[in-house]
Amino acid sequence: MKKPKLPKKKRMKDIADRLWAIAVKDDWGWKCACCGRSGLLNSHHLLPRQHTATRYNLLNGICLCKRCHQFCPDFSPHQNAAGFSLWLATYPSAYAWVMVNILSGDHKKFDGRTDDAYYCGIILGLKQYVGNTKYLEIVGQKFAEILDEIAVDTESPEV
């Protein structure tokens, strides 16, 4: 059987990032965790996204409106990291998860490979958070069919 042609790794990473962002917003009820607004939402990584071990972990995400995410001088993670850390403590489970990962160094512990199988697994794991129409819009029909075939053969990793 001929091996299916998968998108390039960068494309799969972009797809996984978009699906993760939607899943985070869904987890937070499509509202900013700071002010409660429901428009112009961003998904923010609590621990930097360059750490592969936690990049797609939904516990590593928080939903913020554009203002709170980028511009608020009191607690924007991009304007006032200390203020954001103090504010995050109002969400004890999120704060505890961040602290455990920082203190243990677990966010830096990734011993796998970011190959095709890794990204296919991440994408399949995040599929459940996105409606079918949006999923097809992000992934594309051909790649979705390939992923469906892969899903039959393997289990997706936990996200």
C-alpha positions in Angstrom: 0.0 0.0 0.0 1.3 3.4 -0.9 2.1 5.8 2.0 -0.2 8.8 2.0 1.3 12.2 1.2 1.1 14.2 4.4 1.4 18.0 4.6 4.8 19.5 5.4 5.8 19.5 9.1 5.3 23.3 9.4 1.8 23.0 8.0 0.9 20.3 10.5 2.4 22.4 13.4 0.2 25.3 12.3 -2.9 23.1 12.2 -2.1 21.8 15.7 -1.6 25.3 17.0 -4.9 26.5 15.6 -6.8 23.5 17.0 -5.1 24.0 20.4 -6.1 27.6 20.4 -9.8 26.7 19.8 -9.6 24.0 22.4 -8.3 26.4 25.0 -11.0 29.0 24.2 -13.6 26.2 24.5 -12.2 25.1 27.9 -12.5 28.6 29.2 -16.1 29.0 27.9 -15.2 31.4 25.1 -14.7 34.2 27.6 -11.6 36.2 28.8 -10.4 34.7 32.1 -9.5 38.3 33.3 -12.5 40.5 32.3 -15.1 38.1 31.0 -15.3 39.6 27.5 -16.3 37.3 24.7 -14.9 39.1 21.7 -11.4 39.2 20.1 -10.1 36.2 22.1 -6.6 34.9 22.2 -5.2 31.6 23.6 -2.1 32.3 25.7 0.5 29.7 26.7 1.1 29.9 30.4 4.6 28.3 29.9 6.4 29.3 26.7 5.2 27.5 23.6 8.8 26.6 22.6 8.7 23.9 25.2 7.4 20.9 23.2 6.5 18.9 26.3 3.8 21.3 27.2 3.0 23.2 24.0 -0.2 21.4 23.2 -1.3 20.6 26.8 -4.6 22.3 27.4 -3.6 23.0 31.0 -0.9 25.2 29.6 -3.5 27.5 28.0 -5.7 30.4 29.2 -8.2 32.4 27.2 -7.7 36.1 27.2 -9.2 39.0 25.2 -6.8 40.9 23.1 -6.7 43.8 25.6 -5.9 41.7 28.6 -3.5 39.6 26.6 -1.4 42.3 25.1 -2.2 45.7 26.4 -3.4 45.8 30.0 -0.5 47.3 32.1 -1.7 45.6 35.3 -1.7 42.0 34.3 -1.0 41.5 30.6 1.5 38.6 30.4 3.3 40.6 27.7 3.3 43.9 29.6 3.7 42.9 33.2 4.8 39.3 33.8 4.9 39.7 37.6 1.4 41.2 37.6 0.1 38.3 35.4 1.7 35.8 37.8 0.0 37.4 40.8 -3.3 37.5 38.9 -2.9 33.8 37.8 -2.8 32.8 41.5 -6.5 33.6 41.6 -6.9 30.4 39.5 -5.3 28.0 42.0 -5.3 24.9 39.7 -3.7 26.8 36.8 -1.2 28.5 39.0 -0.3 25.1 40.7 0.1 23.4 37.4 2.5 26.1 36.2 4.5 26.0 39.4 4.8 22.2 39.5 6.0 22.2 35.9 8.5 25.0 36.5 9.9 23.6 39.7 10.1 20.1 38.4 11.4 21.2 35.0 8.8 18.9 33.4 8.0 21.6 30.8 11.5 21.0 29.4 11.3 17.2 29.4 10.5 16.0 25.9 12.2 12.9 24.8 10.1 12.2 21.7 10.4 13.4 18.1 8.3 16.0 16.5 7.8 13.9 13.4 4.7 13.2 11.2 3.4 10.7 13.7 3.7 13.2 16.6 1.8 16.0 14.8 -0.9 13.6 13.4 -1.4 12.3 17.0 -1.7 15.8 18.4 -4.2 16.9 15.7 -6.3 13.8 16.2 -6.3 14.4 20.0 -7.5 18.0 19.5 -10.2 17.1 16.9 -12.8 16.5 19.6 -12.8 20.2 20.6 -13.7 21.5 17.2 -16.9 21.1 15.2 -16.6 19.0 12.1 -17.0 22.0 9.7 -14.3 24.0 11.5 -12.1 21.0 11.6 -12.3 20.4 7.9 -11.7 24.1 7.3 -8.5 24.0 9.3 -7.2 20.6 8.3 -8.6 20.2 4.8 -10.6 17.4 3.3 -7.6 15.3 2.0 -5.6 15.5 5.2 -8.7 14.8 7.3 -9.3 11.6 5.3 -5.6 10.6 5.9 -6.0 11.3 9.6 -9.2 9.2 9.8 -7.2 6.3 8.3 -4.4 6.8 10.8 -6.9 7.0 13.7 -8.1 3.5 12.9 -4.6 2.2 13.2 -3.3 4.1 16.2 -4.4 5.8 19.4 -3.8 9.6 19.6 -1.7 10.9 22.5 -3.3 12.6 25.4 -3.5 16.4 25.1 
